[in-house]
């Protein structure tokens, strides 16, 4: 009924472990960005967004499913 949440449930432990490792480290997760008219720069990356991308979790679908869950609870 909530397929994106099922995907998330299947990777939550590993995702949390990786997230904690990255968050507690002494470094910042960055992405190399190349601009047409400027030198390449390193841009910080949100760890949660990076993990969602890595595990192929669509955060917009997660949000829609959360709203659907709340609507179902309210309807009861």
FIZADREN-300565 format. One record per atom (N, C-alpha, C, O, CB): residue number from 1; residue in one letter; chain; x, y, z. Coordinates in steps of 0.05 Angstrom, whole numbers, plus 5000, padded with zeros to 4 digits. Glycine has a CB too. Layout:
BEGIN
<rec k="NUM" r="a" c="A" c1="X" c2="Y" c3="Z"/>
...
END
This chain:
BEGIN
<rec k="1" r="x" c="A" c1="5016" c2="4976" c3="5000"/>
<rec k="1" r="x" c="A" c1="5000" c2="5000" c3="5000"/>
<rec k="1" r="x" c="A" c1="5017" c2="5025" c3="5000"/>
<rec k="1" r="x" c="A" c1="5010" c2="5046" c3="4989"/>
<rec k="1" r="x" c="A" c1="4981" c2="5000" c3="5024"/>
<rec k="2" r="x" c="A" c1="5041" c2="5024" c3="5013"/>
<rec k="2" r="x" c="A" c1="5059" c2="5046" c3="5013"/>
<rec k="2" r="x" c="A" c1="5087" c2="5036" c3="5004"/>
<rec k="2" r="x" c="A" c1="5104" c2="5032" c3="5020"/>
<rec k="2" r="x" c="A" c1="5061" c2="5058" c3="5042"/>
<rec k="3" r="x" c="A" c1="5090" c2="5033" c3="4978"/>
<rec k="3" r="x" c="A" c1="5114" c2="5020" c3="4967"/>
<rec k="3" r="x" c="A" c1="5140" c2="5035" c3="4973"/>
<rec k="3" r="x" c="A" c1="5161" c2="5022" c3="4978"/>
<rec k="3" r="x" c="A" c1="5112" c2="5017" c3="4938"/>
<rec k="4" r="x" c="A" c1="5140" c2="5061" c3="4973"/>
<rec k="4" r="x" c="A" c1="5165" c2="5076" c3="4979"/>
<rec k="4" r="x" c="A" c1="5174" c2="5072" c3="5008"/>
<rec k="4" r="x" c="A" c1="5197" c2="5071" c3="5014"/>
<rec k="4" r="x" c="A" c1="5162" c2="5105" c3="4972"/>
<rec k="5" r="x" c="A" c1="5154" c2="5071" c3="5026"/>
<rec k="5" r="x" c="A" c1="5160" c2="5066" c3="5054"/>
<rec k="5" r="x" c="A" c1="5171" c2="5037" c3="5058"/>
<rec k="5" r="x" c="A" c1="5188" c2="5033" c3="5075"/>
<rec k="5" r="x" c="A" c1="5136" c2="5070" c3="5071"/>
<rec k="6" r="x" c="A" c1="5161" c2="5018" c3="5042"/>
<rec k="6" r="x" c="A" c1="5172" c2="4991" c3="5043"/>
<rec k="6" r="x" c="A" c1="5201" c2="4991" c3="5035"/>
<rec k="6" r="x" c="A" c1="5218" c2="4977" c3="5047"/>
<rec k="6" r="x" c="A" c1="5155" c2="4972" c3="5026"/>
<rec k="7" r="x" c="A" c1="5208" c2="5005" c3="5013"/>
<rec k="7" r="x" c="A" c1="5235" c2="5007" c3="5004"/>
<rec k="7" r="x" c="A" c1="5253" c2="5019" c3="5026"/>
<rec k="7" r="x" c="A" c1="5275" c2="5009" c3="5032"/>
<rec k="7" r="x" c="A" c1="5238" c2="5024" c3="4978"/>
<rec k="8" r="x" c="A" c1="5243" c2="5040" c3="5038"/>
<rec k="8" r="x" c="A" c1="5257" c2="5054" c3="5060"/>
<rec k="8" r="x" c="A" c1="5261" c2="5035" c3="5083"/>
<rec k="8" r="x" c="A" c1="5283" c2="5034" c3="5095"/>
<rec k="8" r="x" c="A" c1="5242" c2="5079" c3="5069"/>
<rec k="9" r="x" c="A" c1="5240" c2="5020" c3="5091"/>
<rec k="9" r="x" c="A" c1="5242" c2="5002" c3="5113"/>
<rec k="9" r="x" c="A" c1="5264" c2="4981" c3="5108"/>
<rec k="9" r="x" c="A" c1="5278" c2="4973" c3="5127"/>
<rec k="9" r="x" c="A" c1="5215" c2="4988" c3="5117"/>
<rec k="10" r="x" c="A" c1="5267" c2="4972" c3="5083"/>
<rec k="10" r="x" c="A" c1="5287" c2="4952" c3="5077"/>
<rec k="10" r="x" c="A" c1="5316" c2="4961" c3="5079"/>
<rec k="10" r="x" c="A" c1="5334" c2="4945" c3="5082"/>
<rec k="10" r="x" c="A" c1="5282" c2="4942" c3="5049"/>
<rec k="11" r="x" c="A" c1="5320" c2="4988" c3="5079"/>
<rec k="11" r="x" c="A" c1="5348" c2="4998" c3="5079"/>
<rec k="11" r="x" c="A" c1="5353" c2="5016" c3="5104"/>
<rec k="11" r="x" c="A" c1="5375" c2="5027" c3="5106"/>
<rec k="11" r="x" c="A" c1="5354" c2="5013" c3="5054"/>
<rec k="12" r="x" c="A" c1="5333" c2="5018" c3="5121"/>
<rec k="12" r="x" c="A" c1="5335" c2="5038" c3="5143"/>
<rec k="12" r="x" c="A" c1="5360" c2="5034" c3="5161"/>
<rec k="12" r="x" c="A" c1="5373" c2="5053" c3="5168"/>
<rec k="12" r="x" c="A" c1="5310" c2="5038" c3="5159"/>
<rec k="13" r="x" c="A" c1="5365" c2="5009" c3="5169"/>
<rec k="13" r="x" c="A" c1="5388" c2="5004" c3="5187"/>
<rec k="13" r="x" c="A" c1="5414" c2="5012" c3="5174"/>
<rec k="13" r="x" c="A" c1="5431" c2="5025" c3="5186"/>
<rec k="13" r="x" c="A" c1="5388" c2="4975" c3="5195"/>
<rec k="14" r="x" c="A" c1="5418" c2="5003" c3="5149"/>
<rec k="14" r="x" c="A" c1="5443" c2="5009" c3="5135"/>
<rec k="14" r="x" c="A" c1="5445" c2="5039" c3="5129"/>
<rec k="14" r="x" c="A" c1="5467" c2="5050" c3="5133"/>
<rec k="14" r="x" c="A" c1="5445" c2="4993" c3="5108"/>
<rec k="15" r="x" c="A" c1="5423" c2="5051" c3="5121"/>
<rec k="15" r="x" c="A" c1="5423" c2="5079" c3="5116"/>
<rec k="15" r="x" c="A" c1="5430" c2="5095" c3="5141"/>
<rec k="15" r="x" c="A" c1="5446" c2="5115" c3="5140"/>
<rec k="15" r="x" c="A" c1="5396" c2="5088" c3="5105"/>
<rec k="16" r="x" c="A" c1="5419" c2="5088" c3="5164"/>
<rec k="16" r="x" c="A" c1="5425" c2="5102" c3="5189"/>
<rec k="16" r="x" c="A" c1="5454" c2="5098" c3="5196"/>
<rec k="16" r="x" c="A" c1="5467" c2="5117" c3="5206"/>
<rec k="16" r="x" c="A" c1="5407" c2="5092" c3="5211"/>
<rec k="17" r="x" c="A" c1="5465" c2="5074" c3="5193"/>
<rec k="17" r="x" c="A" c1="5493" c2="5070" c3="5200"/>
<rec k="17" r="x" c="A" c1="5511" c2="5087" c3="5182"/>
<rec k="17" r="x" c="A" c1="5530" c2="5099" c3="5192"/>
<rec k="17" r="x" c="A" c1="5500" c2="5040" c3="5197"/>
<rec k="18" r="x" c="A" c1="5506" c2="5088" c3="5156"/>
<rec k="18" r="x" c="A" c1="5522" c2="5104" c3="5138"/>
<rec k="18" r="x" c="A" c1="5519" c2="5133" c3="5145"/>
<rec k="18" r="x" c="A" c1="5539" c2="5148" c3="5146"/>
<rec k="18" r="x" c="A" c1="5514" c2="5099" c3="5109"/>
<rec k="19" r="x" c="A" c1="5494" c2="5142" c3="5150"/>
<rec k="19" r="x" c="A" c1="5489" c2="5170" c3="5157"/>
<rec k="19" r="x" c="A" c1="5503" c2="5178" c3="5183"/>
<rec k="19" r="x" c="A" c1="5515" c2="5200" c3="5184"/>
<rec k="19" r="x" c="A" c1="5459" c2="5174" c3="5161"/>
<rec k="20" r="x" c="A" c1="5503" c2="5161" c3="5203"/>
<rec k="20" r="x" c="A" c1="5517" c2="5168" c3="5228"/>
<rec k="20" r="x" c="A" c1="5547" c2="5169" c3="5223"/>
<rec k="20" r="x" c="A" c1="5560" c2="5187" c3="5234"/>
<rec k="20" r="x" c="A" c1="5511" c2="5147" c3="5250"/>
<rec k="21" r="x" c="A" c1="5558" c2="5151" c3="5208"/>
<rec k="21" r="x" c="A" c1="5586" c2="5151" c3="5201"/>
<rec k="21" r="x" c="A" c1="5594" c2="5177" c3="5188"/>
<rec k="21" r="x" c="A" c1="5614" c2="5190" c3="5195"/>
<rec k="21" r="x" c="A" c1="5594" c2="5127" c3="5184"/>
<rec k="22" r="x" c="A" c1="5578" c2="5185" c3="5168"/>
<rec k="22" r="x" c="A" c1="5584" c2="5210" c3="5153"/>
<rec k="22" r="x" c="A" c1="5580" c2="5235" c3="5171"/>
<rec k="22" r="x" c="A" c1="5596" c2="5254" c3="5170"/>
<rec k="22" r="x" c="A" c1="5567" c2="5212" c3="5129"/>
<rec k="23" r="x" c="A" c1="5559" c2="5234" c3="5187"/>
<rec k="23" r="x" c="A" c1="5553" c2="5257" c3="5204"/>
<rec k="23" r="x" c="A" c1="5573" c2="5262" c3="5226"/>
<rec k="23" r="x" c="A" c1="5579" c2="5284" c3="5234"/>
<rec k="23" r="x" c="A" c1="5525" c2="5254" c3="5216"/>
<rec k="24" r="x" c="A" c1="5584" c2="5240" c3="5237"/>
<rec k="24" r="x" c="A" c1="5602" c2="5242" c3="5260"/>
<rec k="24" r="x" c="A" c1="5631" c2="5246" c3="5251"/>
<rec k="24" r="x" c="A" c1="5649" c2="5250" c3="5268"/>
<rec k="24" r="x" c="A" c1="5599" c2="5218" c3="5277"/>
<rec k="25" r="x" c="A" c1="5636" c2="5244" c3="5226"/>
<rec k="25" r="x" c="A" c1="5664" c2="5247" c3="5216"/>
<rec k="25" r="x" c="A" c1="5673" c2="5275" c3="5217"/>
<rec k="25" r="x" c="A" c1="5658" c2="5294" c3="5222"/>
<rec k="25" r="x" c="A" c1="5666" c2="5236" c3="5188"/>
<rec k="26" r="x" c="A" c1="5699" c2="5279" c3="5212"/>
<rec k="26" r="x" c="A" c1="5711" c2="5305" c3="5213"/>
<rec k="26" r="x" c="A" c1="5712" c2="5317" c3="5185"/>
<rec k="26" r="x" c="A" c1="5729" c2="5335" c3="5180"/>
<rec k="26" r="x" c="A" c1="5739" c2="5304" c3="5225"/>
<rec k="27" r="x" c="A" c1="5695" c2="5309" c3="5168"/>
<rec k="27" r="x" c="A" c1="5695" c2="5319" c3="5140"/>
<rec k="27" r="x" c="A" c1="5667" c2="5327" c3="5132"/>
<rec k="27" r="x" c="A" c1="5648" c2="5322" c3="5147"/>
<rec k="27" r="x" c="A" c1="5706" c2="5297" c3="5121"/>
<rec k="28" r="x" c="A" c1="5665" c2="5339" c3="5109"/>
<rec k="28" r="x" c="A" c1="5640" c2="5348" c3="5098"/>
<rec k="28" r="x" c="A" c1="5636" c2="5333" c3="5071"/>
<rec k="28" r="x" c="A" c1="5653" c2="5334" c3="5054"/>
<rec k="28" r="x" c="A" c1="5638" c2="5379" c3="5095"/>
<rec k="29" r="x" c="A" c1="5613" c2="5321" c3="5068"/>
<rec k="29" r="x" c="A" c1="5606" c2="5308" c3="5043"/>
<rec k="29" r="x" c="A" c1="5601" c2="5330" c3="5022"/>
<rec k="29" r="x" c="A" c1="5584" c2="5347" c3="5026"/>
<rec k="29" r="x" c="A" c1="5581" c2="5289" c3="5046"/>
<rec k="30" r="x" c="A" c1="5616" c2="5329" c3="5000"/>
<rec k="30" r="x" c="A" c1="5615" c2="5350" c3="4979"/>
<rec k="30" r="x" c="A" c1="5612" c2="5337" c3="4952"/>
<rec k="30" r="x" c="A" c1="5617" c2="5314" c3="4947"/>
<rec k="30" r="x" c="A" c1="5639" c2="5368" c3="4980"/>
<rec k="31" r="x" c="A" c1="5603" c2="5354" c3="4933"/>
<rec k="31" r="x" c="A" c1="5600" c2="5346" c3="4906"/>
<rec k="31" r="x" c="A" c1="5615" c2="5366" c3="4889"/>
<rec k="31" r="x" c="A" c1="5613" c2="5390" c3="4893"/>
<rec k="31" r="x" c="A" c1="5570" c2="5344" c3="4897"/>
<rec k="32" r="x" c="A" c1="5630" c2="5357" c3="4869"/>
<rec k="32" r="x" c="A" c1="5644" c2="5374" c3="4851"/>
<rec k="32" r="x" c="A" c1="5625" c2="5386" c3="4831"/>
<rec k="32" r="x" c="A" c1="5611" c2="5371" c3="4817"/>
<rec k="32" r="x" c="A" c1="5668" c2="5359" c3="4837"/>
<rec k="33" r="x" c="A" c1="5623" c2="5412" c3="4830"/>
<rec k="33" r="x" c="A" c1="5605" c2="5426" c3="4811"/>
<rec k="33" r="x" c="A" c1="5623" c2="5442" c3="4792"/>
<rec k="33" r="x" c="A" c1="5641" c2="5456" c3="4800"/>
<rec k="33" r="x" c="A" c1="5585" c2="5445" c3="4826"/>
<rec k="34" r="x" c="A" c1="5617" c2="5439" c3="4767"/>
<rec k="34" r="x" c="A" c1="5631" c2="5455" c3="4746"/>
<rec k="34" r="x" c="A" c1="5612" c2="5474" c3="4733"/>
<rec k="34" r="x" c="A" c1="5591" c2="5466" c3="4723"/>
<rec k="34" r="x" c="A" c1="5644" c2="5436" c3="4725"/>
<rec k="35" r="x" c="A" c1="5619" c2="5499" c3="4735"/>
<rec k="35" r="x" c="A" c1="5602" c2="5520" c3="4723"/>
<rec k="35" r="x" c="A" c1="5615" c2="5529" c3="4697"/>
<rec k="35" r="x" c="A" c1="5639" c2="5528" c3="4693"/>
<rec k="35" r="x" c="A" c1="5600" c2="5545" c3="4742"/>
<rec k="36" r="x" c="A" c1="5598" c2="5537" c3="4678"/>
<rec k="36" r="x" c="A" c1="5608" c2="5545" c3="4651"/>
<rec k="36" r="x" c="A" c1="5628" c2="5568" c3="4652"/>
<rec k="36" r="x" c="A" c1="5648" c2="5568" c3="4638"/>
<rec k="36" r="x" c="A" c1="5584" c2="5553" c3="4634"/>
<rec k="37" r="x" c="A" c1="5622" c2="5588" c3="4669"/>
<rec k="37" r="x" c="A" c1="5639" c2="5612" c3="4669"/>
<rec k="37" r="x" c="A" c1="5657" c2="5614" c3="4694"/>
<rec k="37" r="x" c="A" c1="5669" c2="5635" c3="4698"/>
<rec k="37" r="x" c="A" c1="5622" c2="5636" c3="4667"/>
<rec k="38" r="x" c="A" c1="5659" c2="5593" c3="4710"/>
<rec k="38" r="x" c="A" c1="5675" c2="5594" c3="4734"/>
<rec k="38" r="x" c="A" c1="5692" c2="5569" c3="4737"/>
<rec k="38" r="x" c="A" c1="5688" c2="5549" c3="4723"/>
<rec k="38" r="x" c="A" c1="5657" c2="5599" c3="4759"/>
<rec k="39" r="x" c="A" c1="5710" c2="5570" c3="4755"/>
<rec k="39" r="x" c="A" c1="5726" c2="5546" c3="4762"/>
<rec k="39" r="x" c="A" c1="5708" c2="5526" c3="4777"/>
<rec k="39" r="x" c="A" c1="5688" c2="5534" c3="4789"/>
<rec k="39" r="x" c="A" c1="5750" c2="5554" c3="4779"/>
<rec k="40" r="x" c="A" c1="5715" c2="5501" c3="4776"/>
<rec k="40" r="x" c="A" c1="5699" c2="5481" c3="4791"/>
<rec k="40" r="x" c="A" c1="5700" c2="5487" c3="4821"/>
<rec k="40" r="x" c="A" c1="5720" c2="5497" c3="4831"/>
<rec k="40" r="x" c="A" c1="5711" c2="5453" c3="4786"/>
<rec k="41" r="x" c="A" c1="5678" c2="5481" c3="4834"/>
<rec k="41" r="x" c="A" c1="5676" c2="5486" c3="4863"/>
<rec k="41" r="x" c="A" c1="5665" c2="5461" c3="4876"/>
<rec k="41" r="x" c="A" c1="5653" c2="5444" c3="4864"/>
<rec k="41" r="x" c="A" c1="5658" c2="5510" c3="4869"/>
<rec k="42" r="x" c="A" c1="5671" c2="5459" c3="4902"/>
<rec k="42" r="x" c="A" c1="5660" c2="5437" c3="4918"/>
<rec k="42" r="x" c="A" c1="5636" c2="5448" c3="4934"/>
<rec k="42" r="x" c="A" c1="5639" c2="5467" c3="4948"/>
<rec k="42" r="x" c="A" c1="5682" c2="5425" c3="4938"/>
<rec k="43" r="x" c="A" c1="5613" c2="5436" c3="4930"/>
<rec k="43" r="x" c="A" c1="5589" c2="5444" c3="4943"/>
<rec k="43" r="x" c="A" c1="5581" c2="5423" c3="4964"/>
<rec k="43" r="x" c="A" c1="5580" c2="5400" c3="4958"/>
<rec k="43" r="x" c="A" c1="5566" c2="5448" c3="4923"/>
<rec k="44" r="x" c="A" c1="5575" c2="5432" c3="4989"/>
<rec k="44" r="x" c="A" c1="5566" c2="5412" c3="5009"/>
<rec k="44" r="x" c="A" c1="5540" c2="5398" c3="5000"/>
<rec k="44" r="x" c="A" c1="5523" c2="5410" c3="4986"/>
<rec k="44" r="x" c="A" c1="5561" c2="5427" c3="5036"/>
<rec k="45" r="x" c="A" c1="5538" c2="5373" c3="5008"/>
<rec k="45" r="x" c="A" c1="5515" c2="5357" c3="5001"/>
<rec k="45" r="x" c="A" c1="5500" c2="5349" c3="5027"/>
<rec k="45" r="x" c="A" c1="5513" c2="5341" c3="5046"/>
<rec k="45" r="x" c="A" c1="5523" c2="5331" c3="4985"/>
<rec k="46" r="x" c="A" c1="5474" c2="5351" c3="5027"/>
<rec k="46" r="x" c="A" c1="5458" c2="5342" c3="5049"/>
<rec k="46" r="x" c="A" c1="5460" c2="5312" c3="5051"/>
<rec k="46" r="x" c="A" c1="5454" c2="5298" c3="5031"/>
<rec k="46" r="x" c="A" c1="5428" c2="5352" c3="5047"/>
<rec k="47" r="x" c="A" c1="5468" c2="5301" c3="5074"/>
<rec k="47" r="x" c="A" c1="5472" c2="5272" c3="5077"/>
<rec k="47" r="x" c="A" c1="5446" c2="5257" c3="5072"/>
<rec k="47" r="x" c="A" c1="5446" c2="5236" c3="5059"/>
<rec k="47" r="x" c="A" c1="5482" c2="5266" c3="5105"/>
<rec k="48" r="x" c="A" c1="5423" c2="5267" c3="5083"/>
<rec k="48" r="x" c="A" c1="5398" c2="5254" c3="5079"/>
<rec k="48" r="x" c="A" c1="5391" c2="5252" c3="5049"/>
<rec k="48" r="x" c="A" c1="5381" c2="5231" c3="5040"/>
<rec k="48" r="x" c="A" c1="5375" c2="5268" c3="5094"/>
<rec k="49" r="x" c="A" c1="5395" c2="5273" c3="5034"/>
<rec k="49" r="x" c="A" c1="5390" c2="5273" c3="5006"/>
<rec k="49" r="x" c="A" c1="5408" c2="5254" c3="4991"/>
<rec k="49" r="x" c="A" c1="5399" c2="5239" c3="4973"/>
<rec k="49" r="x" c="A" c1="5393" c2="5302" c3="4994"/>
<rec k="50" r="x" c="A" c1="5433" c2="5253" c3="4999"/>
<rec k="50" r="x" c="A" c1="5452" c2="5235" c3="4986"/>
<rec k="50" r="x" c="A" c1="5445" c2="5205" c3="4991"/>
<rec k="50" r="x" c="A" c1="5446" c2="5189" c3="4973"/>
<rec k="50" r="x" c="A" c1="5481" c2="5240" c3="4996"/>
<rec k="51" r="x" c="A" c1="5436" c2="5199" c3="5016"/>
<rec k="51" r="x" c="A" c1="5428" c2="5172" c3="5022"/>
<rec k="51" r="x" c="A" c1="5403" c2="5164" c3="5007"/>
<rec k="51" r="x" c="A" c1="5400" c2="5142" c3="4998"/>
<rec k="51" r="x" c="A" c1="5424" c2="5169" c3="5052"/>
<rec k="52" r="x" c="A" c1="5384" c2="5183" c3="5005"/>
<rec k="52" r="x" c="A" c1="5359" c2="5177" c3="4990"/>
<rec k="52" r="x" c="A" c1="5366" c2="5171" c3="4961"/>
<rec k="52" r="x" c="A" c1="5355" c2="5153" c3="4949"/>
<rec k="52" r="x" c="A" c1="5340" c2="5201" c3="4992"/>
<rec k="53" r="x" c="A" c1="5384" c2="5187" c3="4950"/>
<rec k="53" r="x" c="A" c1="5392" c2="5182" c3="4922"/>
<rec k="53" r="x" c="A" c1="5406" c2="5155" c3="4919"/>
<rec k="53" r="x" c="A" c1="5400" c2="5140" c3="4901"/>
<rec k="53" r="x" c="A" c1="5410" c2="5205" c3="4912"/>
<rec k="54" r="x" c="A" c1="5424" c2="5149" c3="4937"/>
<rec k="54" r="x" c="A" c1="5439" c2="5124" c3="4936"/>
<rec k="54" r="x" c="A" c1="5421" c2="5100" c3="4938"/>
<rec k="54" r="x" c="A" c1="5424" c2="5081" c3="4923"/>
<rec k="54" r="x" c="A" c1="5460" c2="5123" c3="4958"/>
<rec k="55" r="x" c="A" c1="5402" c2="5101" c3="4956"/>
<rec k="55" r="x" c="A" c1="5384" c2="5078" c3="4960"/>
<rec k="55" r="x" c="A" c1="5359" c2="5080" c3="4943"/>
<rec k="55" r="x" c="A" c1="5340" c2="5064" c3="4946"/>
<rec k="55" r="x" c="A" c1="5376" c2="5077" c3="4990"/>
<rec k="56" r="x" c="A" c1="5358" c2="5099" c3="4924"/>
<rec k="56" r="x" c="A" c1="5336" c2="5103" c3="4905"/>
<rec k="56" r="x" c="A" c1="5309" c2="5106" c3="4920"/>
<rec k="56" r="x" c="A" c1="5289" c2="5094" c3="4912"/>
<rec k="56" r="x" c="A" c1="5335" c2="5079" c3="4886"/>
<rec k="57" r="x" c="A" c1="5309" c2="5123" c3="4940"/>
<rec k="57" r="x" c="A" c1="5285" c2="5130" c3="4955"/>
<rec k="57" r="x" c="A" c1="5276" c2="5157" c3="4945"/>
<rec k="57" r="x" c="A" c1="5290" c2="5177" c3="4947"/>
<rec k="57" r="x" c="A" c1="5290" c2="5130" c3="4986"/>
<rec k="58" r="x" c="A" c1="5252" c2="5158" c3="4935"/>
<rec k="58" r="x" c="A" c1="5240" c2="5183" c3="4925"/>
<rec k="58" r="x" c="A" c1="5227" c2="5198" c3="4948"/>
<rec k="58" r="x" c="A" c1="5206" c2="5189" c3="4958"/>
<rec k="58" r="x" c="A" c1="5219" c2="5178" c3="4902"/>
<rec k="59" r="x" c="A" c1="5240" c2="5219" c3="4957"/>
<rec k="59" r="x" c="A" c1="5230" c2="5234" c3="4981"/>
<rec k="59" r="x" c="A" c1="5203" c2="5247" c3="4976"/>
<rec k="59" r="x" c="A" c1="5188" c2="5250" c3="4995"/>
<rec k="59" r="x" c="A" c1="5251" c2="5255" c3="4988"/>
<rec k="60" r="x" c="A" c1="5197" c2="5254" c3="4952"/>
<rec k="60" r="x" c="A" c1="5171" c2="5265" c3="4946"/>
<rec k="60" r="x" c="A" c1="5149" c2="5244" c3="4949"/>
<rec k="60" r="x" c="A" c1="5127" c2="5249" c3="4959"/>
<rec k="60" r="x" c="A" c1="5170" c2="5277" c3="4918"/>
<rec k="61" r="x" c="A" c1="5155" c2="5219" c3="4940"/>
<rec k="61" r="x" c="A" c1="5136" c2="5197" c3="4943"/>
<rec k="61" r="x" c="A" c1="5132" c2="5191" c3="4973"/>
<rec k="61" r="x" c="A" c1="5110" c2="5185" c3="4982"/>
<rec k="61" r="x" c="A" c1="5145" c2="5172" c3="4928"/>
<rec k="62" r="x" c="A" c1="5154" c2="5192" c3="4988"/>
<rec k="62" r="x" c="A" c1="5152" c2="5187" c3="5017"/>
<rec k="62" r="x" c="A" c1="5133" c2="5207" c3="5030"/>
<rec k="62" r="x" c="A" c1="5116" c2="5200" c3="5046"/>
<rec k="62" r="x" c="A" c1="5180" c2="5189" c3="5030"/>
<rec k="63" r="x" c="A" c1="5136" c2="5232" c3="5022"/>
<rec k="63" r="x" c="A" c1="5119" c2="5253" c3="5033"/>
<rec k="63" r="x" c="A" c1="5090" c2="5249" c3="5025"/>
<rec k="63" r="x" c="A" c1="5072" c2="5252" c3="5042"/>
<rec k="63" r="x" c="A" c1="5128" c2="5281" c3="5024"/>
<rec k="64" r="x" c="A" c1="5085" c2="5241" c3="5000"/>
<rec k="64" r="x" c="A" c1="5057" c2="5236" c3="4992"/>
<rec k="64" r="x" c="A" c1="5045" c2="5212" c3="5007"/>
<rec k="64" r="x" c="A" c1="5022" c2="5213" c3="5015"/>
<rec k="64" r="x" c="A" c1="5056" c2="5230" c3="4961"/>
<rec k="65" r="x" c="A" c1="5061" c2="5192" c3="5011"/>
<rec k="65" r="x" c="A" c1="5052" c2="5168" c3="5026"/>
<rec k="65" r="x" c="A" c1="5046" c2="5176" c3="5055"/>
<rec k="65" r="x" c="A" c1="5027" c2="5166" c3="5067"/>
<rec k="65" r="x" c="A" c1="5072" c2="5146" c3="5025"/>
<rec k="66" r="x" c="A" c1="5063" c2="5193" c3="5067"/>
<rec k="66" r="x" c="A" c1="5058" c2="5201" c3="5094"/>
<rec k="66" r="x" c="A" c1="5031" c2="5216" c3="5096"/>
<rec k="66" r="x" c="A" c1="5016" c2="5211" c3="5115"/>
<rec k="66" r="x" c="A" c1="5081" c2="5220" c3="5104"/>
<rec k="67" r="x" c="A" c1="5026" c2="5233" c3="5077"/>
<rec k="67" r="x" c="A" c1="5001" c2="5248" c3="5077"/>
<rec k="67" r="x" c="A" c1="4977" c2="5229" c3="5073"/>
<rec k="67" r="x" c="A" c1="4956" c2="5233" c3="5086"/>
<rec k="67" r="x" c="A" c1="5000" c2="5269" c3="5054"/>
<rec k="68" r="x" c="A" c1="4981" c2="5209" c3="5056"/>
<rec k="68" r="x" c="A" c1="4959" c2="5189" c3="5052"/>
<rec k="68" r="x" c="A" c1="4954" c2="5173" c3="5078"/>
<rec k="68" r="x" c="A" c1="4932" c2="5167" c3="5085"/>
<rec k="68" r="x" c="A" c1="4967" c2="5170" c3="5029"/>
<rec k="69" r="x" c="A" c1="4976" c2="5166" c3="5093"/>
<rec k="69" r="x" c="A" c1="4973" c2="5152" c3="5118"/>
<rec k="69" r="x" c="A" c1="4957" c2="5169" c3="5138"/>
<rec k="69" r="x" c="A" c1="4939" c2="5160" c3="5151"/>
<rec k="69" r="x" c="A" c1="5001" c2="5145" c3="5130"/>
<rec k="70" r="x" c="A" c1="4965" c2="5195" c3="5140"/>
<rec k="70" r="x" c="A" c1="4951" c2="5213" c3="5158"/>
<rec k="70" r="x" c="A" c1="4922" c2="5216" c3="5150"/>
<rec k="70" r="x" c="A" c1="4904" c2="5217" c3="5168"/>
<rec k="70" r="x" c="A" c1="4965" c2="5240" c3="5158"/>
<rec k="71" r="x" c="A" c1="4916" c2="5218" c3="5125"/>
<rec k="71" r="x" c="A" c1="4888" c2="5220" c3="5116"/>
<rec k="71" r="x" c="A" c1="4873" c2="5195" c3="5123"/>
<rec k="71" r="x" c="A" c1="4850" c2="5197" c3="5131"/>
<rec k="71" r="x" c="A" c1="4887" c2="5225" c3="5086"/>
<rec k="72" r="x" c="A" c1="4885" c2="5172" c3="5120"/>
<rec k="72" r="x" c="A" c1="4872" c2="5147" c3="5127"/>
<rec k="72" r="x" c="A" c1="4866" c2="5145" c3="5157"/>
<rec k="72" r="x" c="A" c1="4845" c2="5136" c3="5165"/>
<rec k="72" r="x" c="A" c1="4889" c2="5123" c3="5118"/>
<rec k="73" r="x" c="A" c1="4885" c2="5154" c3="5173"/>
<rec k="73" r="x" c="A" c1="4881" c2="5154" c3="5202"/>
<rec k="73" r="x" c="A" c1="4859" c2="5174" c3="5210"/>
<rec k="73" r="x" c="A" c1="4842" c2="5167" c3="5226"/>
<rec k="73" r="x" c="A" c1="4907" c2="5162" c3="5217"/>
<rec k="74" r="x" c="A" c1="4859" c2="5197" c3="5198"/>
<rec k="74" r="x" c="A" c1="4838" c2="5217" c3="5204"/>
<rec k="74" r="x" c="A" c1="4810" c2="5207" c3="5195"/>
<rec k="74" r="x" c="A" c1="4790" c2="5214" c3="5208"/>
<rec k="74" r="x" c="A" c1="4844" c2="5243" c3="5190"/>
<rec k="75" r="x" c="A" c1="4809" c2="5191" c3="5174"/>
<rec k="75" r="x" c="A" c1="4783" c2="5181" c3="5164"/>
<rec k="75" r="x" c="A" c1="4771" c2="5160" c3="5182"/>
<rec k="75" r="x" c="A" c1="4747" c2="5154" c3="5180"/>
<rec k="75" r="x" c="A" c1="4787" c2="5171" c3="5136"/>
<rec k="76" r="x" c="A" c1="4788" c2="5148" c3="5199"/>
<rec k="76" r="x" c="A" c1="4778" c2="5126" c3="5216"/>
<rec k="76" r="x" c="A" c1="4762" c2="5136" c3="5240"/>
<rec k="76" r="x" c="A" c1="4752" c2="5121" c3="5256"/>
<rec k="76" r="x" c="A" c1="4800" c2="5109" c3="5227"/>
END
